[in-house]
Amino acid sequence: MSPLTTTVRDTATGPVITVAGELDFATADELRDVVTGLALAPGQRLVLDLGRLDFCDSSGITAFIVARNHATAAHADIALVAVPGAVLRVLRVTGLDQVFSVAPRQDTHRAGGD
């Protein structure tokens, strides 16, 4: 089990939140709190970088929807990037890939690497 960690960094276009570890019922509140604590300006883009996400259940998907609602209320945009395959499948099955701007994880195969 890998605990959830979130790291926020500001960029010229808006905040980027790197989400790592397991996003589930026990940890989804943490992501919701981080997201809703952000002051977003109209026209900014909130990016959730999921490249280090190990696991995501329905509570995690709900946290993404909370993030989208927060961005929409601020007249900002949201994107999910480096989305792991399992999460991407859930987004497609539920139709949420039509709601979010989604960029899947680009798998790279290196000798001795991942």
ABEGO torsion letter per residue (X at the ends): XBBBBBBBBBBAAEBBBBBBEBBBAAAAAAAAAAAAABBBBBGBBBBBBAAABABBBAAAAAAAAAAAAAAAAAGBBBBBBGBBAAAAAAAAAAGAAAABBBBBBBBBBBBGBX
